[in-house]
Amino acid sequence: MAQITKEAFSELVLQYEKLVYTVCFQLVRDMAAAEDLTQETFLAAYIHRESLPQGFERQWLARIAANKAKDHLQSAWNRRTVLPGDQDIPPGLSPPAEEIALRRGAAEEITAAIHVMKEPYRQVCRLCLLEERSVEEAALALGRPVKTVYTQLSRGKRLLREALERSGNHGSLSR
């Protein structure tokens, strides 16, 4: 396979940047993330340009874009569940007293929901969410593989979110 020149690659970027952005945006539904993923796609394509299949540039770039977007959606940062009390507040901005009271009430509801969860999720959620232990610490304490605890925590958070939504507390957990 012939090496593609920088000029030819630049033309490829101009020709397919809208396609790559659209693929990314269709999957992540976030303009800023889609822009970042578009750049990451072309960076990865440039790094691996020697494997570009001649005549299939469009499909190759679309597949890279889709994989980048899927990786982004599966990343720990994007899957994390934000619980009341998490510090996502910019420095210098404190929430109003009503919001603090709502968070405390929601925290109590979350605690109660965790205590009635079925195993193996109850112990994992208690250790990681209530006692704020790392997944590695929880795995050690429970005698389970770390990957298993990651999976159980992810599923536990989903079950917790669903339980809270059923109880009418829609704002307690967010993506």
VMD Tcl script that builds the backbone (N, CA, C; Angstrom):
set m [mol new atoms 525]
animate dup $m
set s [atomselect $m all]
$s set {name element resname resid chain x y z} {
  {N N MET 1 A 0.847 -1.176 0.000}
  {CA C MET 1 A 0.000 0.000 0.000}
  {C C MET 1 A 0.892 1.239 0.000}
  {N N ALA 2 A 0.632 2.166 -0.870}
  {CA C ALA 2 A 1.459 3.363 -1.025}
  {C C ALA 2 A 1.232 4.335 0.127}
  {N N GLN 3 A 2.315 4.973 0.540}
  {CA C GLN 3 A 2.254 5.970 1.622}
  {C C GLN 3 A 1.533 7.211 1.096}
  {N N ILE 4 A 0.604 7.740 1.870}
  {CA C ILE 4 A -0.142 8.937 1.467}
  {C C ILE 4 A 0.665 10.175 1.882}
  {N N THR 5 A 0.716 11.170 1.031}
  {CA C THR 5 A 1.478 12.384 1.336}
  {C C THR 5 A 0.688 13.273 2.282}
  {N N LYS 6 A 1.385 14.231 2.888}
  {CA C LYS 6 A 0.716 15.177 3.789}
  {C C LYS 6 A -0.330 15.990 3.035}
  {N N GLU 7 A -0.012 16.369 1.805}
  {CA C GLU 7 A -0.945 17.152 1.002}
  {C C GLU 7 A -2.199 16.337 0.681}
  {N N ALA 8 A -1.986 15.093 0.311}
  {CA C ALA 8 A -3.127 14.220 0.001}
  {C C ALA 8 A -3.973 13.983 1.252}
  {N N PHE 9 A -3.318 13.846 2.395}
  {CA C PHE 9 A -4.066 13.651 3.632}
  {C C PHE 9 A -4.864 14.909 3.972}
  {N N SER 10 A -4.284 16.090 3.755}
  {CA C SER 10 A -4.998 17.353 3.994}
  {C C SER 10 A -6.257 17.429 3.134}
  {N N GLU 11 A -6.142 16.987 1.885}
  {CA C GLU 11 A -7.317 16.959 0.999}
  {C C GLU 11 A -8.366 15.978 1.528}
  {N N LEU 12 A -7.911 14.862 2.054}
  {CA C LEU 12 A -8.811 13.866 2.640}
  {C C LEU 12 A -9.574 14.465 3.821}
  {N N VAL 13 A -8.859 15.229 4.642}
  {CA C VAL 13 A -9.496 15.881 5.796}
  {C C VAL 13 A -10.569 16.845 5.306}
  {N N LEU 14 A -10.233 17.690 4.351}
  {CA C LEU 14 A -11.207 18.650 3.822}
  {C C LEU 14 A -12.408 17.950 3.208}
  {N N GLN 15 A -12.165 16.859 2.531}
  {CA C GLN 15 A -13.235 16.138 1.853}
  {C C GLN 15 A -14.185 15.439 2.835}
  {N N TYR 16 A -13.636 14.910 3.948}
  {CA C TYR 16 A -14.447 14.062 4.823}
  {C C TYR 16 A -14.678 14.621 6.219}
  {N N GLU 17 A -14.269 15.860 6.508}
  {CA C GLU 17 A -14.431 16.365 7.867}
  {C C GLU 17 A -15.897 16.454 8.284}
  {N N LYS 18 A -16.788 16.830 7.371}
  {CA C LYS 18 A -18.220 16.907 7.708}
  {C C LYS 18 A -18.791 15.520 7.987}
  {N N LEU 19 A -18.392 14.545 7.198}
  {CA C LEU 19 A -18.843 13.167 7.408}
  {C C LEU 19 A -18.385 12.666 8.777}
  {N N VAL 20 A -17.116 12.859 9.091}
  {CA C VAL 20 A -16.569 12.378 10.354}
  {C C VAL 20 A -17.267 13.066 11.528}
  {N N TYR 21 A -17.468 14.374 11.434}
  {CA C TYR 21 A -18.167 15.100 12.492}
  {C C TYR 21 A -19.589 14.561 12.663}
  {N N THR 22 A -20.280 14.332 11.555}
  {CA C THR 22 A -21.659 13.831 11.615}
  {C C THR 22 A -21.722 12.461 12.282}
  {N N VAL 23 A -20.805 11.582 11.922}
  {CA C VAL 23 A -20.766 10.252 12.549}
  {C C VAL 23 A -20.575 10.400 14.060}
  {N N CYS 24 A -19.627 11.230 14.458}
  {CA C CYS 24 A -19.353 11.426 15.883}
  {C C CYS 24 A -20.555 12.047 16.587}
  {N N PHE 25 A -21.136 13.076 15.984}
  {CA C PHE 25 A -22.269 13.755 16.614}
  {C C PHE 25 A -23.481 12.840 16.730}
  {N N GLN 26 A -23.734 12.022 15.714}
  {CA C GLN 26 A -24.872 11.105 15.765}
  {C C GLN 26 A -24.766 10.143 16.948}
  {N N LEU 27 A -23.547 9.802 17.323}
  {CA C LEU 27 A -23.356 8.866 18.434}
  {C C LEU 27 A -23.298 9.545 19.789}
  {N N VAL 28 A -22.607 10.675 19.896}
  {CA C VAL 28 A -22.424 11.288 21.223}
  {C C VAL 28 A -23.440 12.377 21.541}
  {N N ARG 29 A -24.071 12.958 20.525}
  {CA C ARG 29 A -25.092 13.996 20.715}
  {C C ARG 29 A -24.586 15.194 21.523}
  {N N ASP 30 A -23.329 15.541 21.310}
  {CA C ASP 30 A -22.729 16.680 21.994}
  {C C ASP 30 A -21.781 17.347 20.998}
  {N N MET 31 A -22.041 18.615 20.683}
  {CA C MET 31 A -21.268 19.294 19.633}
  {C C MET 31 A -19.785 19.386 19.974}
  {N N ALA 32 A -19.470 19.791 21.201}
  {CA C ALA 32 A -18.062 19.943 21.588}
  {C C ALA 32 A -17.342 18.600 21.567}
  {N N ALA 33 A -18.002 17.576 22.086}
  {CA C ALA 33 A -17.389 16.248 22.086}
  {C C ALA 33 A -17.205 15.750 20.653}
  {N N ALA 34 A -18.186 16.008 19.794}
  {CA C ALA 34 A -18.081 15.582 18.401}
  {C C ALA 34 A -16.918 16.290 17.704}
  {N N GLU 35 A -16.717 17.566 18.010}
  {CA C GLU 35 A -15.574 18.292 17.428}
  {C C GLU 35 A -14.256 17.681 17.893}
  {N N ASP 36 A -14.159 17.400 19.200}
  {CA C ASP 36 A -12.941 16.773 19.734}
  {C C ASP 36 A -12.713 15.401 19.109}
  {N N LEU 37 A -13.780 14.635 18.993}
  {CA C LEU 37 A -13.658 13.289 18.420}
  {C C LEU 37 A -13.296 13.336 16.939}
  {N N THR 38 A -13.753 14.367 16.249}
  {CA C THR 38 A -13.381 14.538 14.843}
  {C C THR 38 A -11.869 14.742 14.733}
  {N N GLN 39 A -11.337 15.601 15.598}
  {CA C GLN 39 A -9.883 15.815 15.606}
  {C C GLN 39 A -9.141 14.534 15.957}
  {N N GLU 40 A -9.638 13.816 16.963}
  {CA C GLU 40 A -8.996 12.559 17.364}
  {C C GLU 40 A -9.039 11.542 16.225}
  {N N THR 41 A -10.138 11.531 15.490}
  {CA C THR 41 A -10.275 10.606 14.365}
  {C C THR 41 A -9.211 10.884 13.310}
  {N N PHE 42 A -9.071 12.146 12.938}
  {CA C PHE 42 A -8.085 12.473 11.905}
  {C C PHE 42 A -6.657 12.295 12.409}
  {N N LEU 43 A -6.432 12.524 13.694}
  {CA C LEU 43 A -5.104 12.272 14.253}
  {C C LEU 43 A -4.777 10.779 14.170}
  {N N ALA 44 A -5.722 9.946 14.584}
  {CA C ALA 44 A -5.516 8.497 14.512}
  {C C ALA 44 A -5.339 8.048 13.060}
  {N N ALA 45 A -6.129 8.626 12.170}
  {CA C ALA 45 A -6.014 8.269 10.751}
  {C C ALA 45 A -4.653 8.671 10.211}
  {N N TYR 46 A -4.168 9.828 10.619}
  {CA C TYR 46 A -2.853 10.276 10.139}
  {C C TYR 46 A -1.747 9.359 10.661}
  {N N ILE 47 A -1.844 9.012 11.929}
  {CA C ILE 47 A -0.831 8.134 12.530}
  {C C ILE 47 A -0.807 6.776 11.825}
  {N N HIS 48 A -1.983 6.286 11.438}
  {CA C HIS 48 A -2.093 4.963 10.804}
  {C C HIS 48 A -2.379 5.076 9.301}
  {N N ARG 49 A -1.935 6.166 8.697}
  {CA C ARG 49 A -2.248 6.419 7.284}
  {C C ARG 49 A -1.707 5.339 6.347}
  {N N GLU 50 A -0.678 4.612 6.776}
  {CA C GLU 50 A -0.141 3.553 5.907}
  {C C GLU 50 A -1.133 2.398 5.737}
  {N N SER 51 A -2.119 2.291 6.642}
  {CA C SER 51 A -3.109 1.213 6.517}
  {C C SER 51 A -4.384 1.678 5.817}
  {N N LEU 52 A -4.383 2.896 5.277}
  {CA C LEU 52 A -5.537 3.424 4.561}
  {C C LEU 52 A -5.822 2.577 3.326}
  {N N PRO 53 A -6.996 1.958 3.244}
  {CA C PRO 53 A -7.313 1.137 2.070}
  {C C PRO 53 A -7.707 2.038 0.892}
  {N N GLN 54 A -6.931 2.028 -0.165}
  {CA C GLN 54 A -7.192 2.870 -1.336}
  {C C GLN 54 A -8.578 2.569 -1.901}
  {N N GLY 55 A -9.347 3.619 -2.113}
  {CA C GLY 55 A -10.693 3.466 -2.645}
  {C C GLY 55 A -11.753 3.304 -1.567}
  {N N PHE 56 A -11.337 3.122 -0.318}
  {CA C PHE 56 A -12.285 2.934 0.786}
  {C C PHE 56 A -12.028 3.952 1.902}
  {N N GLU 57 A -11.538 5.129 1.532}
  {CA C GLU 57 A -11.193 6.159 2.512}
  {C C GLU 57 A -12.397 6.562 3.357}
  {N N ARG 58 A -13.540 6.734 2.691}
  {CA C ARG 58 A -14.765 7.175 3.382}
  {C C ARG 58 A -15.166 6.175 4.469}
  {N N GLN 59 A -15.221 4.898 4.113}
  {CA C GLN 59 A -15.615 3.867 5.068}
  {C C GLN 59 A -14.590 3.743 6.192}
  {N N TRP 60 A -13.321 3.833 5.851}
  {CA C TRP 60 A -12.246 3.718 6.836}
  {C C TRP 60 A -12.338 4.833 7.867}
  {N N LEU 61 A -12.521 6.076 7.399}
  {CA C LEU 61 A -12.634 7.213 8.317}
  {C C LEU 61 A -13.918 7.127 9.157}
  {N N ALA 62 A -15.011 6.696 8.537}
  {CA C ALA 62 A -16.273 6.564 9.273}
  {C C ALA 62 A -16.148 5.514 10.380}
  {N N ARG 63 A -15.430 4.420 10.105}
  {CA C ARG 63 A -15.241 3.368 11.113}
  {C C ARG 63 A -14.371 3.884 12.255}
  {N N ILE 64 A -13.307 4.615 11.936}
  {CA C ILE 64 A -12.460 5.186 12.990}
  {C C ILE 64 A -13.282 6.149 13.848}
  {N N ALA 65 A -14.082 6.994 13.186}
  {CA C ALA 65 A -14.915 7.963 13.913}
  {C C ALA 65 A -15.908 7.248 14.826}
  {N N ALA 66 A -16.559 6.224 14.311}
  {CA C ALA 66 A -17.532 5.477 15.120}
  {C C ALA 66 A -16.847 4.827 16.315}
  {N N ASN 67 A -15.674 4.257 16.097}
  {CA C ASN 67 A -14.949 3.627 17.207}
  {C C ASN 67 A -14.520 4.662 18.251}
  {N N LYS 68 A -14.070 5.821 17.805}
  {CA C LYS 68 A -13.680 6.884 18.745}
  {C C LYS 68 A -14.890 7.322 19.565}
  {N N ALA 69 A -16.025 7.490 18.904}
  {CA C ALA 69 A -17.240 7.915 19.606}
  {C C ALA 69 A -17.699 6.842 20.598}
  {N N LYS 70 A -17.644 5.583 20.197}
  {CA C LYS 70 A -18.038 4.500 21.107}
  {C C LYS 70 A -17.092 4.434 22.306}
  {N N ASP 71 A -15.801 4.590 22.061}
  {CA C ASP 71 A -14.841 4.611 23.175}
  {C C ASP 71 A -15.143 5.761 24.125}
  {N N HIS 72 A -15.477 6.911 23.551}
  {CA C HIS 72 A -15.820 8.082 24.365}
  {C C HIS 72 A -17.044 7.787 25.239}
  {N N LEU 73 A -18.052 7.176 24.663}
  {CA C LEU 73 A -19.277 6.880 25.413}
  {C C LEU 73 A -19.051 5.834 26.499}
  {N N GLN 74 A -18.095 4.947 26.285}
  {CA C GLN 74 A -17.836 3.890 27.259}
  {C C GLN 74 A -16.799 4.282 28.303}
  {N N SER 75 A -16.188 5.441 28.130}
  {CA C SER 75 A -15.123 5.824 29.063}
  {C C SER 75 A -15.695 6.023 30.464}
  {N N ALA 76 A -14.882 5.798 31.432}
  {CA C ALA 76 A -15.298 5.920 32.837}
  {C C ALA 76 A -15.804 7.322 33.136}
  {N N TRP 77 A -15.192 8.320 32.571}
  {CA C TRP 77 A -15.594 9.706 32.845}
  {C C TRP 77 A -17.033 9.941 32.424}
  {N N ASN 78 A -17.443 9.422 31.286}
  {CA C ASN 78 A -18.779 9.653 30.784}
  {C C ASN 78 A -19.821 8.723 31.381}
  {N N ARG 79 A -19.409 7.589 31.927}
  {CA C ARG 79 A -20.357 6.667 32.542}
  {C C ARG 79 A -20.593 6.967 33.999}
  {N N ARG 80 A -19.764 7.792 34.592}
  {CA C ARG 80 A -19.851 7.980 36.036}
  {C C ARG 80 A -21.201 8.566 36.437}
  {N N THR 81 A -21.663 8.169 37.570}
  {CA C THR 81 A -22.892 8.694 38.126}
  {C C THR 81 A -22.518 9.718 39.166}
  {N N VAL 82 A -23.097 10.888 39.071}
  {CA C VAL 82 A -22.798 11.945 40.026}
  {C C VAL 82 A -23.844 11.877 41.128}
  {N N LEU 83 A -23.379 11.669 42.324}
  {CA C LEU 83 A -24.274 11.592 43.457}
  {C C LEU 83 A -24.293 12.913 44.193}
  {N N PRO 84 A -25.373 13.216 44.904}
  {CA C PRO 84 A -25.401 14.457 45.677}
  {C C PRO 84 A -24.200 14.512 46.610}
  {N N GLY 85 A -23.596 15.676 46.671}
  {CA C GLY 85 A -22.416 15.835 47.509}
  {C C GLY 85 A -21.123 15.769 46.723}
  {N N ASP 86 A -21.176 15.257 45.472}
  {CA C ASP 86 A -19.972 15.270 44.644}
  {C C ASP 86 A -19.578 16.712 44.391}
  {N N GLN 87 A -18.312 16.954 44.365}
  {CA C GLN 87 A -17.844 18.323 44.207}
  {C C GLN 87 A -17.629 18.662 42.746}
  {N N ASP 88 A -18.706 19.003 42.055}
  {CA C ASP 88 A -18.624 19.441 40.669}
  {C C ASP 88 A -18.898 20.940 40.577}
  {N N ILE 89 A -18.794 21.623 41.683}
  {CA C ILE 89 A -19.113 23.037 41.744}
  {C C ILE 89 A -17.828 23.839 41.550}
  {N N PRO 90 A -17.820 24.797 40.624}
  {CA C PRO 90 A -16.621 25.612 40.440}
  {C C PRO 90 A -16.252 26.346 41.723}
  {N N PRO 91 A -14.950 26.518 41.982}
  {CA C PRO 91 A -14.519 27.220 43.189}
  {C C PRO 91 A -15.144 28.604 43.262}
  {N N GLY 92 A -15.569 28.984 44.453}
  {CA C GLY 92 A -16.134 30.311 44.664}
  {C C GLY 92 A -17.633 30.368 44.479}
  {N N LEU 93 A -18.236 29.308 43.961}
  {CA C LEU 93 A -19.679 29.291 43.775}
  {C C LEU 93 A -20.276 28.255 44.715}
  {N N SER 94 A -20.977 28.693 45.709}
  {CA C SER 94 A -21.602 27.737 46.616}
  {C C SER 94 A -23.090 27.668 46.290}
  {N N PRO 95 A -23.684 26.489 46.433}
  {CA C PRO 95 A -25.094 26.347 46.100}
  {C C PRO 95 A -25.970 27.026 47.145}
  {N N PRO 96 A -27.184 27.441 46.760}
  {CA C PRO 96 A -28.098 28.039 47.728}
  {C C PRO 96 A -28.514 27.025 48.787}
  {N N ALA 97 A -28.969 27.509 49.913}
  {CA C ALA 97 A -29.327 26.650 51.050}
  {C C ALA 97 A -30.386 25.618 50.664}
  {N N GLU 98 A -31.337 26.013 49.789}
  {CA C GLU 98 A -32.383 25.072 49.390}
  {C C GLU 98 A -31.778 23.868 48.663}
  {N N GLU 99 A -30.786 24.145 47.823}
  {CA C GLU 99 A -30.144 23.058 47.081}
  {C C GLU 99 A -29.383 22.134 48.021}
  {N N ILE 100 A -28.728 22.701 49.032}
  {CA C ILE 100 A -28.011 21.880 50.013}
  {C C ILE 100 A -28.983 20.972 50.749}
  {N N ALA 101 A -30.127 21.523 51.138}
  {CA C ALA 101 A -31.137 20.722 51.838}
  {C C ALA 101 A -31.659 19.606 50.935}
  {N N LEU 102 A -31.903 19.919 49.672}
  {CA C LEU 102 A -32.374 18.893 48.732}
  {C C LEU 102 A -31.335 17.800 48.556}
  {N N ARG 103 A -30.064 18.181 48.473}
  {CA C ARG 103 A -28.992 17.185 48.325}
  {C C ARG 103 A -28.914 16.278 49.541}
  {N N ARG 104 A -29.052 16.859 50.726}
  {CA C ARG 104 A -29.003 16.026 51.945}
  {C C ARG 104 A -30.155 15.036 51.956}
  {N N GLY 105 A -31.347 15.496 51.593}
  {CA C GLY 105 A -32.499 14.601 51.537}
  {C C GLY 105 A -32.292 13.504 50.504}
  {N N ALA 106 A -31.751 13.890 49.362}
  {CA C ALA 106 A -31.482 12.909 48.311}
  {C C ALA 106 A -30.420 11.921 48.762}
  {N N ALA 107 A -29.408 12.400 49.490}
  {CA C ALA 107 A -28.349 11.512 49.991}
  {C C ALA 107 A -28.939 10.473 50.939}
  {N N GLU 108 A -29.886 10.887 51.770}
  {CA C GLU 108 A -30.536 9.940 52.681}
  {C C GLU 108 A -31.336 8.909 51.892}
  {N N GLU 109 A -32.006 9.363 50.831}
  {CA C GLU 109 A -32.785 8.439 50.009}
  {C C GLU 109 A -31.861 7.456 49.283}
  {N N ILE 110 A -30.716 7.945 48.825}
  {CA C ILE 110 A -29.741 7.081 48.159}
  {C C ILE 110 A -29.218 6.035 49.131}
  {N N THR 111 A -28.888 6.464 50.344}
  {CA C THR 111 A -28.400 5.537 51.370}
  {C C THR 111 A -29.441 4.446 51.634}
  {N N ALA 112 A -30.696 4.860 51.795}
  {CA C ALA 112 A -31.762 3.895 52.051}
  {C C ALA 112 A -31.916 2.932 50.870}
  {N N ALA 113 A -31.828 3.459 49.643}
  {CA C ALA 113 A -31.975 2.616 48.451}
  {C C ALA 113 A -30.834 1.603 48.347}
  {N N ILE 114 A -29.636 2.016 48.715}
  {CA C ILE 114 A -28.494 1.095 48.678}
  {C C ILE 114 A -28.686 -0.028 49.694}
  {N N HIS 115 A -29.193 0.304 50.873}
  {CA C HIS 115 A -29.355 -0.705 51.922}
  {C C HIS 115 A -30.404 -1.763 51.585}
  {N N VAL 116 A -31.305 -1.486 50.640}
  {CA C VAL 116 A -32.311 -2.487 50.263}
  {C C VAL 116 A -31.989 -3.170 48.936}
  {N N MET 117 A -30.834 -2.837 48.350}
  {CA C MET 117 A -30.437 -3.478 47.088}
  {C C MET 117 A -30.123 -4.950 47.310}
  {N N LYS 118 A -30.266 -5.740 46.235}
  {CA C LYS 118 A -29.894 -7.148 46.289}
  {C C LYS 118 A -28.392 -7.278 46.112}
  {N N GLU 119 A -27.875 -8.395 46.587}
  {CA C GLU 119 A -26.460 -8.688 46.380}
  {C C GLU 119 A -26.261 -9.133 44.939}
  {N N PRO 120 A -25.137 -8.934 44.373}
  {CA C PRO 120 A -23.877 -8.458 44.949}
  {C C PRO 120 A -23.741 -6.941 44.939}
  {N N TYR 121 A -24.795 -6.239 44.508}
  {CA C TYR 121 A -24.693 -4.803 44.312}
  {C C TYR 121 A -24.685 -4.007 45.618}
  {N N ARG 122 A -25.384 -4.502 46.644}
  {CA C ARG 122 A -25.482 -3.756 47.900}
  {C C ARG 122 A -24.104 -3.503 48.498}
  {N N GLN 123 A -23.305 -4.557 48.653}
  {CA C GLN 123 A -21.988 -4.394 49.280}
  {C C GLN 123 A -21.070 -3.495 48.455}
  {N N VAL 124 A -21.089 -3.687 47.139}
  {CA C VAL 124 A -20.231 -2.893 46.259}
  {C C VAL 124 A -20.631 -1.416 46.324}
  {N N CYS 125 A -21.922 -1.131 46.228}
  {CA C CYS 125 A -22.388 0.258 46.282}
  {C C CYS 125 A -22.143 0.873 47.659}
  {N N ARG 126 A -22.329 0.087 48.702}
  {CA C ARG 126 A -22.077 0.604 50.055}
  {C C ARG 126 A -20.613 1.011 50.193}
  {N N LEU 127 A -19.709 0.127 49.774}
  {CA C LEU 127 A -18.278 0.421 49.910}
  {C C LEU 127 A -17.844 1.586 49.023}
  {N N CYS 128 A -18.262 1.569 47.763}
  {CA C CYS 128 A -17.770 2.571 46.808}
  {C C CYS 128 A -18.517 3.904 46.887}
  {N N LEU 129 A -19.816 3.861 47.118}
  {CA C LEU 129 A -20.591 5.093 47.092}
  {C C LEU 129 A -20.785 5.717 48.471}
  {N N LEU 130 A -21.041 4.889 49.464}
  {CA C LEU 130 A -21.277 5.439 50.795}
  {C C LEU 130 A -19.985 5.616 51.585}
  {N N GLU 131 A -19.108 4.610 51.523}
  {CA C GLU 131 A -17.856 4.692 52.268}
  {C C GLU 131 A -16.726 5.301 51.446}
  {N N GLU 132 A -17.028 5.616 50.186}
  {CA C GLU 132 A -16.082 6.272 49.275}
  {C C GLU 132 A -14.755 5.534 49.140}
  {N N ARG 133 A -14.834 4.217 49.108}
  {CA C ARG 133 A -13.633 3.414 48.867}
  {C C ARG 133 A -13.431 3.276 47.367}
  {N N SER 134 A -12.188 3.074 46.964}
  {CA C SER 134 A -11.912 2.860 45.547}
  {C C SER 134 A -12.402 1.467 45.162}
  {N N VAL 135 A -12.544 1.246 43.865}
  {CA C VAL 135 A -12.971 -0.066 43.373}
  {C C VAL 135 A -11.949 -1.120 43.781}
  {N N GLU 136 A -10.683 -0.749 43.722}
  {CA C GLU 136 A -9.629 -1.693 44.108}
  {C C GLU 136 A -9.753 -2.066 45.594}
  {N N GLU 137 A -10.027 -1.088 46.446}
  {CA C GLU 137 A -10.200 -1.367 47.876}
  {C C GLU 137 A -11.428 -2.245 48.106}
  {N N ALA 138 A -12.511 -1.953 47.391}
  {CA C ALA 138 A -13.729 -2.762 47.534}
  {C C ALA 138 A -13.482 -4.196 47.073}
  {N N ALA 139 A -12.758 -4.350 45.963}
  {CA C ALA 139 A -12.456 -5.693 45.457}
  {C C ALA 139 A -11.651 -6.482 46.484}
  {N N LEU 140 A -10.682 -5.831 47.098}
  {CA C LEU 140 A -9.858 -6.479 48.113}
  {C C LEU 140 A -10.708 -6.863 49.327}
  {N N ALA 141 A -11.560 -5.940 49.772}
  {CA C ALA 141 A -12.404 -6.200 50.936}
  {C C ALA 141 A -13.403 -7.327 50.688}
  {N N LEU 142 A -13.899 -7.415 49.456}
  {CA C LEU 142 A -14.912 -8.424 49.129}
  {C C LEU 142 A -14.320 -9.715 48.580}
  {N N GLY 143 A -13.017 -9.699 48.288}
  {CA C GLY 143 A -12.377 -10.885 47.730}
  {C C GLY 143 A -12.842 -11.187 46.316}
  {N N ARG 144 A -13.112 -10.122 45.545}
  {CA C ARG 144 A -13.591 -10.285 44.170}
  {C C ARG 144 A -12.580 -9.651 43.214}
  {N N PRO 145 A -12.562 -10.104 41.968}
  {CA C PRO 145 A -11.685 -9.461 40.978}
  {C C PRO 145 A -12.101 -8.006 40.750}
  {N N VAL 146 A -11.135 -7.144 40.474}
  {CA C VAL 146 A -11.401 -5.721 40.285}
  {C C VAL 146 A -12.394 -5.495 39.144}
  {N N LYS 147 A -12.228 -6.208 38.033}
  {CA C LYS 147 A -13.141 -6.040 36.899}
  {C C LYS 147 A -14.572 -6.408 37.278}
  {N N THR 148 A -14.716 -7.423 38.101}
  {CA C THR 148 A -16.041 -7.825 38.558}
  {C C THR 148 A -16.676 -6.711 39.368}
  {N N VAL 149 A -15.886 -6.109 40.254}
  {CA C VAL 149 A -16.409 -5.022 41.088}
  {C C VAL 149 A -16.768 -3.817 40.225}
  {N N TYR 150 A -15.959 -3.502 39.212}
  {CA C TYR 150 A -16.302 -2.410 38.296}
  {C C TYR 150 A -17.654 -2.677 37.640}
  {N N THR 151 A -17.857 -3.896 37.166}
  {CA C THR 151 A -19.115 -4.253 36.514}
  {C C THR 151 A -20.272 -4.180 37.495}
  {N N GLN 152 A -20.077 -4.720 38.710}
  {CA C GLN 152 A -21.143 -4.698 39.706}
  {C C GLN 152 A -21.463 -3.266 40.132}
  {N N LEU 153 A -20.459 -2.410 40.226}
  {CA C LEU 153 A -20.692 -1.012 40.587}
  {C C LEU 153 A -21.473 -0.309 39.491}
  {N N SER 154 A -21.109 -0.537 38.244}
  {CA C SER 154 A -21.813 0.081 37.119}
  {C C SER 154 A -23.277 -0.351 37.104}
  {N N ARG 155 A -23.503 -1.640 37.254}
  {CA C ARG 155 A -24.883 -2.150 37.273}
  {C C ARG 155 A -25.627 -1.666 38.503}
  {N N GLY 156 A -24.929 -1.614 39.622}
  {CA C GLY 156 A -25.543 -1.121 40.857}
  {C C GLY 156 A -25.975 0.326 40.734}
  {N N LYS 157 A -25.150 1.150 40.109}
  {CA C LYS 157 A -25.516 2.554 39.899}
  {C C LYS 157 A -26.750 2.668 39.008}
  {N N ARG 158 A -26.795 1.818 37.972}
  {CA C ARG 158 A -27.957 1.843 37.088}
  {C C ARG 158 A -29.215 1.447 37.859}
  {N N LEU 159 A -29.121 0.388 38.659}
  {CA C LEU 159 A -30.265 -0.050 39.461}
  {C C LEU 159 A -30.665 1.028 40.465}
  {N N LEU 160 A -29.685 1.680 41.042}
  {CA C LEU 160 A -29.937 2.753 42.001}
  {C C LEU 160 A -30.651 3.917 41.318}
  {N N ARG 161 A -30.166 4.295 40.142}
  {CA C ARG 161 A -30.798 5.380 39.383}
  {C C ARG 161 A -32.243 5.032 39.069}
  {N N GLU 162 A -32.478 3.789 38.617}
  {CA C GLU 162 A -33.835 3.358 38.278}
  {C C GLU 162 A -34.737 3.375 39.511}
  {N N ALA 163 A -34.219 2.920 40.653}
  {CA C ALA 163 A -35.011 2.905 41.887}
  {C C ALA 163 A -35.384 4.318 42.294}
  {N N LEU 164 A -34.443 5.231 42.188}
  {CA C LEU 164 A -34.723 6.616 42.574}
  {C C LEU 164 A -35.691 7.285 41.606}
  {N N GLU 165 A -35.592 6.947 40.330}
  {CA C GLU 165 A -36.534 7.499 39.361}
  {C C GLU 165 A -37.945 6.976 39.623}
  {N N ARG 166 A -38.049 5.696 39.989}
  {CA C ARG 166 A -39.365 5.128 40.317}
  {C C ARG 166 A -39.959 5.790 41.547}
  {N N SER 167 A -39.092 6.181 42.487}
  {CA C SER 167 A -39.603 6.788 43.723}
  {C C SER 167 A -39.925 8.264 43.530}
  {N N GLY 168 A -39.631 8.793 42.339}
  {CA C GLY 168 A -39.974 10.186 42.070}
  {C C GLY 168 A -38.845 11.166 42.269}
  {N N ASN 169 A -37.658 10.697 42.606}
  {CA C ASN 169 A -36.509 11.580 42.822}
  {C C ASN 169 A -35.678 11.586 41.543}
  {N N HIS 170 A -36.169 12.325 40.520}
  {CA C HIS 170 A -35.529 12.301 39.201}
  {C C HIS 170 A -34.231 13.061 39.144}
  {N N GLY 171 A -33.993 14.025 40.000}
  {CA C GLY 171 A -32.810 14.857 39.878}
  {C C GLY 171 A -31.623 14.408 40.684}
  {N N SER 172 A -31.724 13.304 41.410}
  {CA C SER 172 A -30.643 12.907 42.318}
  {C C SER 172 A -29.423 12.385 41.601}
  {N N LEU 173 A -29.633 11.652 40.543}
  {CA C LEU 173 A -28.497 11.055 39.840}
  {C C LEU 173 A -28.496 11.579 38.425}
  {N N SER 174 A -27.310 11.876 37.959}
  {CA C SER 174 A -27.179 12.301 36.567}
  {C C SER 174 A -26.059 11.524 35.937}
  {N N ARG 175 A -25.982 11.567 34.636}
  {CA C ARG 175 A -24.922 10.850 33.933}
  {C C ARG 175 A -23.601 11.319 34.283}
}
mol reanalyze $m
mol bondsrecalc $m
mol representation Tube
mol addrep $m
